[in-house]
Amino acid sequence: MAEQRNLSISGGLTGALVGLAAELALEEITGMEIVNGLLAVIGAGFGLIRIDRRIYEGTVNLLKRVPVEPNSDYRDVLEQIDEMSLELPELRESFVKLVQAGIEAQKA
Amino acid sequence: MLGLNSLSKLFRKTIGPRIEALGLLPHRYYLHRALDALEEDDIDEAVRMVTLAGNDKKDARWRLVCQQVIFRCRVLASQHQKQLDRFETEIEIFGKPSKLNNTYLRLQKAEESARDILRSYELSLFNQLNVSKHDSVTAE
């Protein structure tokens, strides 16, 4: 015989209220933001695990944030990137891979 | 879970920064923090974190993050240089207006000092990169 589950809305609400009260009380007593702290820890954990993804995103952001003068064309921008990445071989390689990926995506 | 979080938060607020400064935390932690700082253009913190993560300078991830910070330093320094050039051109064309003279000089000094700070950061990281390159050549 299947076990019947009884869900109590009032019980759920009471639990949520008690949780909120506990968090507020802890925050008042210790001065620490529990939920924010928890989110920060979770975020840092994911960041540590996904470091390669973060490095890739960092490289893309770096390119996006290269300032472009209003009158300059793409050759000027490429020249600027080339100049700024002198003697930075690994970063240069990443930039080339990104550009190649962009060209491939356009072709497709 | 709540207790664990409180403990970790307490750790981060009390002895965390001291342990962080000792370079005892995992290598990836510092890289993660360096990338965060770089995203916010907090170059000082990014350089500090990259330096702390630099125990293994042959590590490909460290080298890439280090080069990202150097690249950003160069971009920002070039912006300050352009601003300085603009000031000089304006002064050459319009002459030094007496009332604005002090303001111009102050702005010029601020731009110069920002550029120099960024260049010193770049140099410091570049030396670290070259040390790692030199080490790998010696090992071969």
gemmi code that builds the backbone of each chain (N, CA, C; Angstrom):
import gemmi

chains = {
    "A": [
        ("MET", (0.830, -1.199, 0.000), (0.000, 0.000, 0.000), (0.868, 1.254, 0.000)),
        ("ALA", (0.559, 2.155, -0.934), (1.397, 3.356, -1.071), (1.223, 4.266, 0.128)),
        ("GLU", (2.351, 4.832, 0.553), (2.312, 5.738, 1.713), (1.769, 7.103, 1.294)),
        ("GLN", (0.811, 7.557, 2.049), (0.216, 8.851, 1.686), (0.991, 9.993, 2.351)),
        ("ARG", (1.333, 11.010, 1.534), (2.097, 12.136, 2.079), (1.165, 13.308, 2.318)),
        ("ASN", (1.230, 13.815, 3.543), (0.410, 14.992, 3.850), (1.283, 16.239, 3.839)),
        ("LEU", (0.929, 17.179, 2.982), (1.673, 18.432, 2.925), (0.925, 19.487, 3.724)),
        ("SER", (1.632, 20.159, 4.591), (0.980, 21.184, 5.404), (1.488, 22.570, 5.004)),
        ("ILE", (0.595, 23.365, 4.465), (0.987, 24.723, 4.044), (1.338, 25.566, 5.258)),
        ("SER", (0.523, 25.439, 6.285), (0.799, 26.243, 7.489), (2.130, 25.832, 8.130)),
        ("GLY", (2.421, 24.528, 8.076), (3.707, 24.026, 8.598), (4.873, 24.609, 7.824)),
        ("GLY", (4.715, 24.638, 6.487), (5.756, 25.198, 5.621), (6.001, 26.657, 5.926)),
        ("LEU", (4.893, 27.396, 6.061), (4.999, 28.834, 6.344), (5.664, 29.077, 7.695)),
        ("THR", (5.287, 28.257, 8.678), (5.883, 28.394, 10.015), (7.385, 28.136, 9.955)),
        ("GLY", (7.763, 27.085, 9.195), (9.182, 26.745, 9.030), (9.945, 27.893, 8.397)),
        ("ALA", (9.348, 28.472, 7.352), (10.007, 29.579, 6.656), (10.190, 30.764, 7.595)),
        ("LEU", (9.132, 31.044, 8.381), (9.190, 32.175, 9.330), (10.247, 31.953, 10.402)),
        ("VAL", (10.288, 30.706, 10.896), (11.285, 30.382, 11.933), (12.696, 30.524, 11.358)),
        ("GLY", (12.876, 30.051, 10.107), (14.177, 30.155, 9.436), (14.601, 31.601, 9.277)),
        ("LEU", (13.632, 32.425, 8.841), (13.911, 33.854, 8.633), (14.276, 34.520, 9.955)),
        ("ALA", (13.491, 34.181, 10.992), (13.741, 34.768, 12.315), (15.122, 34.355, 12.820)),
        ("ALA", (15.459, 33.068, 12.596), (16.769, 32.573, 13.050), (17.891, 33.311, 12.322)),
        ("GLU", (17.701, 33.518, 11.021), (18.740, 34.198, 10.234), (18.908, 35.640, 10.706)),
        ("LEU", (17.763, 36.318, 10.911), (17.827, 37.713, 11.375), (18.478, 37.814, 12.752)),
        ("ALA", (18.101, 36.839, 13.625), (18.667, 36.857, 14.977), (20.182, 36.653, 14.924)),
        ("LEU", (20.613, 35.673, 14.091), (22.057, 35.409, 13.959), (22.791, 36.623, 13.400)),
        ("GLU", (22.122, 37.274, 12.427), (22.720, 38.452, 11.794), (22.883, 39.573, 12.823)),
        ("GLU", (21.846, 39.719, 13.667), (21.891, 40.764, 14.703), (22.974, 40.476, 15.742)),
        ("ILE", (23.043, 39.218, 16.150), (23.985, 38.855, 17.230), (25.431, 38.861, 16.725)),
        ("THR", (25.640, 38.206, 15.553), (27.022, 38.033, 15.085), (27.478, 39.125, 14.113)),
        ("GLY", (26.510, 39.868, 13.547), (26.856, 40.895, 12.559), (27.245, 40.295, 11.220)),
        ("MET", (26.937, 39.024, 10.998), (27.302, 38.386, 9.734), (26.067, 38.159, 8.878)),
        ("GLU", (26.202, 38.409, 7.586), (25.084, 38.183, 6.675), (25.135, 36.738, 6.201)),
        ("ILE", (24.230, 35.942, 6.780), (24.307, 34.497, 6.544), (24.039, 34.131, 5.085)),
        ("VAL", (22.923, 34.646, 4.531), (22.561, 34.241, 3.162), (23.614, 34.729, 2.166)),
        ("ASN", (24.027, 35.996, 2.327), (25.057, 36.524, 1.425), (26.342, 35.721, 1.542)),
        ("GLY", (26.686, 35.379, 2.783), (27.894, 34.587, 3.017), (27.792, 33.238, 2.336)),
        ("LEU", (26.607, 32.639, 2.471), (26.370, 31.321, 1.861), (26.510, 31.405, 0.343)),
        ("LEU", (25.911, 32.449, -0.244), (25.993, 32.619, -1.699), (27.440, 32.854, -2.132)),
        ("ALA", (28.169, 33.635, -1.307), (29.575, 33.921, -1.631), (30.403, 32.638, -1.623)),
        ("VAL", (30.135, 31.795, -0.605), (30.883, 30.529, -0.504), (30.562, 29.626, -1.697)),
        ("ILE", (29.262, 29.553, -2.041), (28.859, 28.713, -3.186), (29.512, 29.243, -4.469)),
        ("GLY", (29.462, 30.579, -4.629), (30.049, 31.203, -5.822), (31.530, 30.927, -5.921)),
        ("ALA", (32.225, 31.066, -4.790), (33.676, 30.827, -4.777), (33.964, 29.363, -5.112)),
        ("GLY", (33.125, 28.464, -4.586), (33.290, 27.036, -4.857), (33.186, 26.734, -6.341)),
        ("PHE", (32.154, 27.285, -6.973), (31.984, 27.083, -8.414), (33.156, 27.694, -9.184)),
        ("GLY", (33.592, 28.864, -8.711), (34.718, 29.551, -9.352), (35.966, 28.709, -9.319)),
        ("LEU", (36.197, 28.044, -8.180), (37.392, 27.213, -8.046), (37.332, 26.011, -8.970)),
        ("ILE", (36.119, 25.444, -9.063), (35.972, 24.254, -9.903), (36.082, 24.646, -11.384)),
        ("ARG", (35.456, 25.778, -11.731), (35.384, 26.147, -13.139), (36.409, 27.216, -13.498)),
        ("ILE", (37.617, 27.069, -13.026), (38.636, 28.101, -13.229), (38.990, 28.271, -14.717)),
        ("ASP", (39.000, 27.155, -15.464), (39.350, 27.261, -16.894), (38.320, 28.090, -17.650)),
        ("ARG", (37.053, 27.868, -17.302), (35.970, 28.636, -17.918), (36.127, 30.124, -17.587)),
        ("ARG", (36.484, 30.393, -16.336), (36.658, 31.780, -15.887), (37.827, 32.445, -16.608)),
        ("ILE", (38.904, 31.697, -16.823), (40.065, 32.254, -17.530), (39.668, 32.584, -18.976)),
        ("TYR", (38.901, 31.682, -19.585), (38.428, 31.919, -20.956), (37.554, 33.182, -21.008)),
        ("GLU", (36.624, 33.291, -20.047), (35.755, 34.482, -20.003), (36.572, 35.751, -19.775)),
        ("GLY", (37.621, 35.622, -18.951), (38.504, 36.761, -18.699), (39.181, 37.231, -19.972)),
        ("THR", (39.616, 36.267, -20.803), (40.273, 36.612, -22.076), (39.300, 37.336, -23.002)),
        ("VAL", (38.065, 36.820, -23.076), (37.056, 37.450, -23.937), (36.760, 38.874, -23.438)),
        ("ASN", (36.610, 39.028, -22.123), (36.335, 40.349, -21.534), (37.449, 41.338, -21.820)),
        ("LEU", (38.664, 40.811, -21.775), (39.843, 41.653, -22.021), (39.760, 42.269, -23.418)),
        ("LEU", (39.382, 41.438, -24.387), (39.269, 41.919, -25.766), (38.121, 42.911, -25.912)),
        ("LYS", (37.019, 42.597, -25.228), (35.838, 43.472, -25.315), (36.129, 44.854, -24.758)),
        ("ARG", (37.047, 44.909, -23.765), (37.286, 46.183, -23.088), (38.443, 46.989, -23.693)),
        ("VAL", (38.945, 46.535, -24.855), (39.972, 47.344, -25.537), (39.264, 48.578, -26.103)),
        ("PRO", (39.722, 49.795, -25.710), (39.009, 50.991, -26.177), (39.136, 51.188, -27.688)),
        ("VAL", (38.030, 51.507, -28.330), (38.026, 51.703, -29.784), (37.715, 53.175, -30.062)),
        ("GLU", (38.622, 53.815, -30.781), (38.404, 55.224, -31.145), (37.284, 55.293, -32.191)),
        ("PRO", (36.514, 56.381, -32.195), (35.385, 56.456, -33.141), (35.793, 56.340, -34.612)),
        ("ASN", (36.998, 56.854, -34.954), (37.387, 56.847, -36.376), (38.212, 55.631, -36.785)),
        ("SER", (38.497, 54.739, -35.834), (39.400, 53.632, -36.169), (38.644, 52.455, -36.790)),
        ("ASP", (39.325, 51.751, -37.710), (38.701, 50.547, -38.282), (39.295, 49.297, -37.622)),
        ("TYR", (38.899, 48.128, -38.131), (39.304, 46.894, -37.441), (40.813, 46.664, -37.474)),
        ("ARG", (41.484, 47.206, -38.561), (42.940, 47.022, -38.649), (43.655, 47.774, -37.530)),
        ("ASP", (43.131, 48.974, -37.224), (43.725, 49.754, -36.116), (43.584, 48.999, -34.795)),
        ("VAL", (42.388, 48.421, -34.613), (42.131, 47.687, -33.357), (43.059, 46.471, -33.263)),
        ("LEU", (43.193, 45.760, -34.409), (44.075, 44.577, -34.426), (45.513, 44.979, -34.123)),
        ("GLU", (45.915, 46.113, -34.713), (47.284, 46.604, -34.501), (47.500, 46.939, -33.032)),
        ("GLN", (46.478, 47.565, -32.449), (46.550, 47.942, -31.025), (46.665, 46.695, -30.147)),
        ("ILE", (45.845, 45.685, -30.452), (45.869, 44.433, -29.666), (47.235, 43.756, -29.829)),
        ("ASP", (47.734, 43.799, -31.073), (49.033, 43.188, -31.358), (50.135, 43.865, -30.547)),
        ("GLU", (50.073, 45.176, -30.503), (51.081, 45.956, -29.778), (51.017, 45.687, -28.274)),
        ("MET", (49.792, 45.614, -27.761), (49.600, 45.429, -26.309), (49.969, 44.011, -25.850)),
        ("SER", (49.927, 43.057, -26.782), (50.195, 41.677, -26.361), (51.619, 41.227, -26.720)),
        ("LEU", (52.492, 42.214, -26.975), (53.893, 41.887, -27.269), (54.526, 41.141, -26.090)),
        ("GLU", (55.259, 40.098, -26.386), (55.953, 39.277, -25.380), (55.010, 38.603, -24.380)),
        ("LEU", (53.758, 38.432, -24.793), (52.803, 37.670, -23.962), (52.312, 36.481, -24.801)),
        ("PRO", (53.169, 35.475, -25.007), (52.872, 34.425, -26.006), (51.582, 33.639, -25.773)),
        ("GLU", (51.326, 33.248, -24.511), (50.130, 32.422, -24.250), (48.845, 33.212, -24.510)),
        ("LEU", (48.875, 34.478, -24.109), (47.679, 35.312, -24.309), (47.431, 35.545, -25.798)),
        ("ARG", (48.514, 35.796, -26.527), (48.430, 35.992, -27.970), (47.790, 34.764, -28.635)),
        ("GLU", (48.251, 33.600, -28.205), (47.727, 32.342, -28.751), (46.223, 32.238, -28.492)),
        ("SER", (45.820, 32.643, -27.274), (44.387, 32.605, -26.934), (43.604, 33.566, -27.820)),
        ("PHE", (44.167, 34.747, -28.050), (43.491, 35.726, -28.916), (43.321, 35.172, -30.331)),
        ("VAL", (44.401, 34.554, -30.846), (44.351, 33.991, -32.206), (43.270, 32.919, -32.287)),
        ("LYS", (43.215, 32.063, -31.241), (42.201, 30.994, -31.224), (40.795, 31.583, -31.215)),
        ("LEU", (40.624, 32.654, -30.443), (39.304, 33.307, -30.372), (38.909, 33.869, -31.733)),
        ("VAL", (39.870, 34.527, -32.401), (39.591, 35.114, -33.720), (39.251, 34.000, -34.711)),
        ("GLN", (40.044, 32.920, -34.673), (39.776, 31.784, -35.577), (38.393, 31.193, -35.336)),
        ("ALA", (38.056, 31.056, -34.051), (36.727, 30.513, -33.708), (35.631, 31.426, -34.254)),
        ("GLY", (35.864, 32.742, -34.163), (34.891, 33.713, -34.682), (34.732, 33.582, -36.181)),
        ("ILE", (35.867, 33.417, -36.899), (35.819, 33.281, -38.369), (35.081, 31.997, -38.752)),
        ("GLU", (35.415, 30.904, -38.038), (34.756, 29.618, -38.304), (33.247, 29.730, -38.096)),
        ("ALA", (32.878, 30.420, -37.012), (31.446, 30.574, -36.704), (30.752, 31.375, -37.796)),
        ("GLN", (31.445, 32.398, -38.325), (30.854, 33.218, -39.398), (30.670, 32.393, -40.667)),
        ("LYS", (31.698, 31.558, -40.959), (31.619, 30.703, -42.156), (30.445, 29.729, -42.051)),
        ("ALA", (30.306, 29.164, -40.844), (29.230, 28.191, -40.623), (27.875, 28.898, -40.710)),
    ],
    "B": [
        ("MET", (24.494, 23.198, 7.950), (24.858, 24.045, 6.803), (25.043, 25.485, 7.267)),
        ("LEU", (24.084, 25.928, 8.111), (24.132, 27.295, 8.630), (25.366, 27.486, 9.502)),
        ("GLY", (25.658, 26.455, 10.321), (26.817, 26.534, 11.197), (28.110, 26.572, 10.414)),
        ("LEU", (28.164, 25.753, 9.349), (29.353, 25.691, 8.501), (29.594, 27.042, 7.837)),
        ("ASN", (28.486, 27.618, 7.364), (28.591, 28.910, 6.692), (29.047, 30.005, 7.648)),
        ("SER", (28.470, 29.970, 8.862), (28.857, 30.968, 9.861), (30.338, 30.851, 10.170)),
        ("LEU", (30.793, 29.608, 10.295), (32.216, 29.373, 10.576), (33.103, 29.909, 9.461)),
        ("SER", (32.672, 29.629, 8.208), (33.501, 30.069, 7.074), (33.517, 31.584, 6.990)),
        ("LYS", (32.351, 32.187, 7.298), (32.261, 33.656, 7.264), (33.157, 34.253, 8.361)),
        ("LEU", (33.087, 33.613, 9.518), (33.905, 34.068, 10.652), (35.391, 33.967, 10.284)),
        ("PHE", (35.726, 32.863, 9.614), (37.105, 32.648, 9.174), (37.545, 33.751, 8.220)),
        ("ARG", (36.642, 34.076, 7.273), (36.983, 35.089, 6.270), (37.123, 36.468, 6.889)),
        ("LYS", (36.402, 36.697, 8.007), (36.454, 38.031, 8.618), (37.581, 38.167, 9.630)),
        ("THR", (38.084, 37.063, 10.147), (39.090, 37.162, 11.206), (40.489, 36.774, 10.712)),
        ("ILE", (40.770, 35.476, 10.671), (42.138, 35.077, 10.301), (42.298, 34.842, 8.802)),
        ("GLY", (41.147, 34.860, 8.067), (41.186, 34.606, 6.616), (42.193, 35.473, 5.866)),
        ("PRO", (42.086, 36.814, 5.995), (43.010, 37.671, 5.245), (44.476, 37.411, 5.556)),
        ("ARG", (44.751, 37.067, 6.835), (46.149, 36.794, 7.218), (46.662, 35.537, 6.530)),
        ("ILE", (45.801, 34.492, 6.522), (46.200, 33.237, 5.877), (46.317, 33.444, 4.369)),
        ("GLU", (45.383, 34.253, 3.836), (45.408, 34.571, 2.406), (46.741, 35.238, 2.048)),
        ("ALA", (47.165, 36.184, 2.911), (48.414, 36.914, 2.656), (49.641, 36.013, 2.742)),
        ("LEU", (49.522, 34.898, 3.462), (50.660, 33.976, 3.586), (50.836, 33.106, 2.342)),
        ("GLY", (49.805, 33.071, 1.515), (49.878, 32.268, 0.293), (49.659, 30.791, 0.548)),
        ("LEU", (48.939, 30.477, 1.635), (48.752, 29.065, 2.004), (47.500, 28.434, 1.388)),
        ("LEU", (46.627, 29.274, 0.835), (45.374, 28.747, 0.288), (45.622, 28.131, -1.094)),
        ("PRO", (44.654, 27.337, -1.607), (44.898, 26.687, -2.904), (45.203, 27.704, -4.011)),
        ("HIS", (46.070, 27.278, -4.890), (46.524, 28.065, -6.030), (45.349, 28.658, -6.820)),
        ("ARG", (44.322, 27.827, -7.028), (43.164, 28.257, -7.817), (42.387, 29.378, -7.133)),
        ("TYR", (42.404, 29.364, -5.799), (41.690, 30.396, -5.047), (42.233, 31.768, -5.417)),
        ("TYR", (43.566, 31.887, -5.463), (44.191, 33.180, -5.776), (43.929, 33.584, -7.227)),
        ("LEU", (43.929, 32.599, -8.126), (43.650, 32.909, -9.535), (42.221, 33.411, -9.687)),
        ("HIS", (41.323, 32.748, -8.962), (39.913, 33.139, -8.966), (39.769, 34.581, -8.480)),
        ("ARG", (40.453, 34.900, -7.389), (40.399, 36.258, -6.821), (41.040, 37.276, -7.770)),
        ("ALA", (42.119, 36.871, -8.436), (42.793, 37.766, -9.381), (41.865, 38.093, -10.550)),
        ("LEU", (41.138, 37.083, -11.035), (40.216, 37.304, -12.152), (39.068, 38.217, -11.744)),
        ("ASP", (38.589, 38.045, -10.507), (37.534, 38.917, -9.971), (38.015, 40.366, -9.947)),
        ("ALA", (39.231, 40.548, -9.419), (39.786, 41.903, -9.292), (40.007, 42.515, -10.666)),
        ("LEU", (40.457, 41.697, -11.607), (40.704, 42.189, -12.970), (39.403, 42.652, -13.620)),
        ("GLU", (38.352, 41.922, -13.359), (37.046, 42.277, -13.915), (36.593, 43.646, -13.401)),
        ("GLU", (36.956, 43.943, -12.152), (36.559, 45.235, -11.562), (37.623, 46.309, -11.767)),
        ("ASP", (38.642, 46.008, -12.552), (39.774, 46.922, -12.784), (40.482, 47.312, -11.489)),
        ("ASP", (40.456, 46.415, -10.509), (41.212, 46.639, -9.277), (42.594, 46.002, -9.505)),
        ("ILE", (43.442, 46.754, -10.203), (44.725, 46.194, -10.659), (45.637, 45.856, -9.477)),
        ("ASP", (45.616, 46.705, -8.458), (46.463, 46.475, -7.282), (46.181, 45.091, -6.670)),
        ("GLU", (44.884, 44.808, -6.481), (44.480, 43.517, -5.901), (44.810, 42.364, -6.860)),
        ("ALA", (44.587, 42.596, -8.151), (44.872, 41.542, -9.144), (46.355, 41.181, -9.119)),
        ("VAL", (47.216, 42.211, -9.044), (48.667, 41.966, -9.019), (49.045, 41.212, -7.744)),
        ("ARG", (48.428, 41.621, -6.621), (48.707, 40.967, -5.332), (48.329, 39.483, -5.384)),
        ("MET", (47.148, 39.211, -5.954), (46.664, 37.830, -6.012), (47.511, 36.981, -6.972)),
        ("VAL", (47.884, 37.567, -8.104), (48.722, 36.830, -9.067), (50.076, 36.519, -8.429)),
        ("THR", (50.602, 37.491, -7.680), (51.892, 37.270, -7.013), (51.777, 36.152, -5.982)),
        ("LEU", (50.662, 36.160, -5.226), (50.461, 35.111, -4.215), (50.272, 33.731, -4.845)),
        ("ALA", (49.698, 33.729, -6.056), (49.454, 32.442, -6.734), (50.696, 31.924, -7.440)),
        ("GLY", (51.758, 32.738, -7.422), (52.914, 32.420, -8.265), (53.923, 31.445, -7.707)),
        ("ASN", (53.502, 30.506, -6.869), (54.455, 29.505, -6.383), (54.959, 28.612, -7.512)),
        ("ASP", (54.008, 28.263, -8.389), (54.387, 27.442, -9.536), (54.266, 28.304, -10.792)),
        ("LYS", (55.372, 28.921, -11.153), (55.334, 29.878, -12.263), (55.343, 29.213, -13.647)),
        ("LYS", (55.486, 27.900, -13.669), (55.427, 27.215, -14.961), (53.987, 26.821, -15.293)),
        ("ASP", (53.107, 26.965, -14.306), (51.707, 26.574, -14.490), (51.059, 27.425, -15.591)),
        ("ALA", (50.447, 26.748, -16.567), (49.873, 27.436, -17.723), (48.771, 28.411, -17.313)),
        ("ARG", (47.959, 28.010, -16.321), (46.854, 28.876, -15.878), (47.410, 30.152, -15.265)),
        ("TRP", (48.422, 30.007, -14.409), (49.024, 31.181, -13.763), (49.593, 32.121, -14.818)),
        ("ARG", (50.307, 31.547, -15.785), (50.937, 32.366, -16.826), (49.887, 33.148, -17.611)),
        ("LEU", (48.769, 32.491, -17.918), (47.727, 33.154, -18.709), (47.069, 34.295, -17.910)),
        ("VAL", (46.758, 34.034, -16.637), (46.134, 35.075, -15.807), (47.114, 36.244, -15.624)),
        ("CYS", (48.374, 35.922, -15.406), (49.409, 36.950, -15.247), (49.469, 37.820, -16.513)),
        ("GLN", (49.437, 37.175, -17.672), (49.505, 37.918, -18.933), (48.242, 38.754, -19.160)),
        ("GLN", (47.116, 38.253, -18.679), (45.874, 39.037, -18.787), (46.003, 40.342, -18.000)),
        ("VAL", (46.577, 40.250, -16.799), (46.729, 41.446, -15.964), (47.716, 42.420, -16.629)),
        ("ILE", (48.804, 41.888, -17.186), (49.784, 42.746, -17.874), (49.106, 43.462, -19.050)),
        ("PHE", (48.319, 42.710, -19.810), (47.628, 43.292, -20.970), (46.720, 44.443, -20.534)),
        ("ARG", (45.958, 44.217, -19.461), (45.039, 45.258, -18.969), (45.825, 46.491, -18.488)),
        ("CYS", (46.968, 46.242, -17.820), (47.827, 47.352, -17.374), (48.263, 48.181, -18.577)),
        ("ARG", (48.659, 47.502, -19.647), (49.114, 48.206, -20.844), (47.989, 49.028, -21.466)),
        ("VAL", (46.796, 48.428, -21.535), (45.644, 49.142, -22.118), (45.340, 50.404, -21.297)),
        ("LEU", (45.285, 50.248, -19.968), (44.954, 51.395, -19.109), (46.060, 52.452, -19.151)),
        ("ALA", (47.318, 52.001, -19.164), (48.438, 52.952, -19.221), (48.397, 53.727, -20.535)),
        ("SER", (48.033, 53.050, -21.615), (47.985, 53.747, -22.912), (46.859, 54.782, -22.923)),
        ("GLN", (45.768, 54.490, -22.212), (44.671, 55.476, -22.116), (45.142, 56.726, -21.378)),
        ("HIS", (45.883, 56.514, -20.287), (46.411, 57.668, -19.528), (47.413, 58.450, -20.386)),
        ("GLN", (48.212, 57.726, -21.163), (49.190, 58.388, -22.034), (48.466, 59.242, -23.080)),
        ("LYS", (47.390, 58.686, -23.643), (46.624, 59.438, -24.654), (46.050, 60.716, -24.051)),
        ("GLN", (45.561, 60.596, -22.813), (44.997, 61.759, -22.119), (46.087, 62.817, -21.910)),
        ("LEU", (47.276, 62.368, -21.546), (48.412, 63.284, -21.362), (48.749, 63.986, -22.674)),
        ("ASP", (48.762, 63.210, -23.759), (49.062, 63.786, -25.079), (48.037, 64.847, -25.444)),
        ("ARG", (46.767, 64.559, -25.105), (45.691, 65.526, -25.413), (45.927, 66.840, -24.670)),
        ("PHE", (46.301, 66.720, -23.384), (46.574, 67.933, -22.592), (47.685, 68.753, -23.242)),
        ("GLU", (48.756, 68.045, -23.620), (49.910, 68.748, -24.196), (49.541, 69.441, -25.497)),
        ("THR", (48.735, 68.749, -26.327), (48.305, 69.352, -27.598), (47.465, 70.594, -27.334)),
        ("GLU", (46.555, 70.497, -26.379), (45.689, 71.646, -26.068), (46.513, 72.821, -25.564)),
        ("ILE", (47.489, 72.542, -24.723), (48.338, 73.620, -24.200), (49.151, 74.251, -25.331)),
        ("GLU", (49.622, 73.387, -26.263), (50.390, 73.912, -27.404), (49.528, 74.811, -28.279)),
        ("ILE", (48.285, 74.395, -28.512), (47.402, 75.158, -29.410), (46.908, 76.440, -28.731)),
        ("PHE", (46.364, 76.268, -27.534), (45.707, 77.426, -26.889), (46.616, 78.180, -25.909)),
        ("GLY", (47.796, 77.662, -25.656), (48.669, 78.301, -24.672), (48.211, 77.930, -23.275)),
        ("LYS", (48.962, 78.369, -22.270), (48.600, 78.033, -20.897), (47.695, 79.110, -20.315)),
        ("PRO", (46.410, 78.839, -20.204), (45.537, 79.861, -19.596), (45.857, 79.985, -18.103)),
        ("SER", (46.072, 81.203, -17.667), (46.567, 81.397, -16.294), (45.630, 80.837, -15.221)),
        ("LYS", (44.305, 81.022, -15.445), (43.359, 80.561, -14.410), (43.304, 79.042, -14.335)),
        ("LEU", (43.390, 78.437, -15.532), (43.266, 76.974, -15.569), (44.615, 76.266, -15.413)),
        ("ASN", (45.657, 77.081, -15.350), (47.003, 76.521, -15.315), (47.177, 75.450, -14.232)),
        ("ASN", (46.761, 75.798, -13.017), (46.908, 74.871, -11.893), (46.105, 73.588, -12.093)),
        ("THR", (44.890, 73.767, -12.609), (44.033, 72.597, -12.844), (44.688, 71.672, -13.868)),
        ("TYR", (45.186, 72.256, -14.949), (45.856, 71.472, -15.985), (47.039, 70.714, -15.394)),
        ("LEU", (47.839, 71.442, -14.610), (49.030, 70.813, -14.027), (48.653, 69.663, -13.110)),
        ("ARG", (47.592, 69.885, -12.316), (47.158, 68.829, -11.386), (46.675, 67.595, -12.149)),
        ("LEU", (45.892, 67.862, -13.207), (45.392, 66.740, -14.010), (46.538, 65.993, -14.682)),
        ("GLN", (47.491, 66.770, -15.176), (48.655, 66.171, -15.838), (49.424, 65.260, -14.866)),
        ("LYS", (49.617, 65.790, -13.656), (50.345, 65.014, -12.649), (49.600, 63.731, -12.291)),
        ("ALA", (48.267, 63.857, -12.144), (47.455, 62.678, -11.787), (47.550, 61.618, -12.883)),
        ("GLU", (47.466, 62.063, -14.145), (47.552, 61.128, -15.265), (48.930, 60.463, -15.316)),
        ("GLU", (49.949, 61.282, -15.092), (51.321, 60.757, -15.123), (51.527, 59.718, -14.030)),
        ("SER", (51.025, 60.052, -12.838), (51.249, 59.114, -11.728), (50.457, 57.823, -11.951)),
        ("ALA", (49.227, 57.914, -12.489), (48.442, 56.705, -12.777), (49.171, 55.840, -13.799)),
        ("ARG", (49.695, 56.493, -14.844), (50.424, 55.751, -15.890), (51.660, 55.050, -15.296)),
        ("ASP", (52.394, 55.787, -14.451), (53.626, 55.221, -13.874), (53.329, 54.046, -12.944)),
        ("ILE", (52.252, 54.176, -12.162), (51.870, 53.068, -11.258), (51.559, 51.812, -12.084)),
        ("LEU", (50.774, 52.008, -13.162), (50.409, 50.862, -14.012), (51.644, 50.239, -14.650)),
        ("ARG", (52.579, 51.102, -15.061), (53.810, 50.576, -15.676), (54.653, 49.804, -14.668)),
        ("SER", (54.646, 50.280, -13.411), (55.427, 49.550, -12.404), (54.794, 48.180, -12.117)),
        ("TYR", (53.453, 48.125, -12.127), (52.764, 46.839, -11.959), (53.125, 45.907, -13.112)),
        ("GLU", (53.088, 46.467, -14.308), (53.388, 45.672, -15.509), (54.803, 45.101, -15.419)),
        ("LEU", (55.728, 45.963, -15.017), (57.130, 45.545, -14.920), (57.298, 44.433, -13.882)),
        ("SER", (56.610, 44.617, -12.740), (56.735, 43.629, -11.663), (56.222, 42.256, -12.126)),
        ("LEU", (55.073, 42.246, -12.806), (54.522, 40.970, -13.292), (55.376, 40.398, -14.419)),
        ("PHE", (55.877, 41.299, -15.250), (56.702, 40.850, -16.373), (57.976, 40.169, -15.870)),
        ("ASN", (58.543, 40.724, -14.804), (59.734, 40.103, -14.205), (59.411, 38.713, -13.689)),
        ("GLN", (58.238, 38.574, -13.069), (57.833, 37.252, -12.562), (57.686, 36.250, -13.707)),
        ("LEU", (57.107, 36.728, -14.823), (56.927, 35.857, -15.996), (58.280, 35.429, -16.541)),
        ("ASN", (59.208, 36.386, -16.590), (60.527, 36.090, -17.140), (61.318, 35.160, -16.239)),
        ("VAL", (61.102, 35.304, -14.931), (61.753, 34.384, -13.984), (61.306, 32.961, -14.293)),
        ("SER", (59.994, 32.796, -14.520), (59.461, 31.457, -14.797), (60.012, 30.925, -16.108)),
        ("LYS", (60.175, 31.838, -17.105), (60.703, 31.435, -18.411), (62.159, 30.982, -18.249)),
        ("HIS", (62.900, 31.797, -17.462), (64.317, 31.506, -17.232), (64.465, 30.153, -16.522)),
        ("ASP", (63.581, 29.917, -15.527), (63.614, 28.648, -14.781), (63.413, 27.457, -15.705)),
        ("SER", (62.416, 27.586, -16.635), (62.124, 26.451, -17.508), (63.280, 26.202, -18.482)),
        ("VAL", (63.961, 27.289, -18.928), (65.106, 27.127, -19.835), (66.249, 26.436, -19.096)),
        ("THR", (66.481, 26.857, -17.824), (67.541, 26.257, -17.016), (67.258, 24.776, -16.772)),
        ("ALA", (65.994, 24.453, -16.519), (65.616, 23.059, -16.251), (65.873, 22.172, -17.460)),
        ("GLU", (65.636, 22.748, -18.676), (65.869, 21.985, -19.900), (67.360, 21.733, -20.080)),
    ],
}
model = gemmi.Model(1)
for chain_id, residues in chains.items():
    chain = gemmi.Chain(chain_id)
    for i, (resn, *xyz) in enumerate(residues, 1):
        res = gemmi.Residue()
        res.name, res.seqid = resn, gemmi.SeqId(i, " ")
        for name, pos in zip(("N", "CA", "C"), xyz):
            atom = gemmi.Atom()
            atom.name, atom.element = name, gemmi.Element(name[0])
            atom.pos, atom.b_iso = gemmi.Position(*pos), 0.0
            res.add_atom(atom)
        chain.add_residue(res)
    model.add_chain(chain)
structure = gemmi.Structure()
structure.add_model(model)
structure.setup_entities()
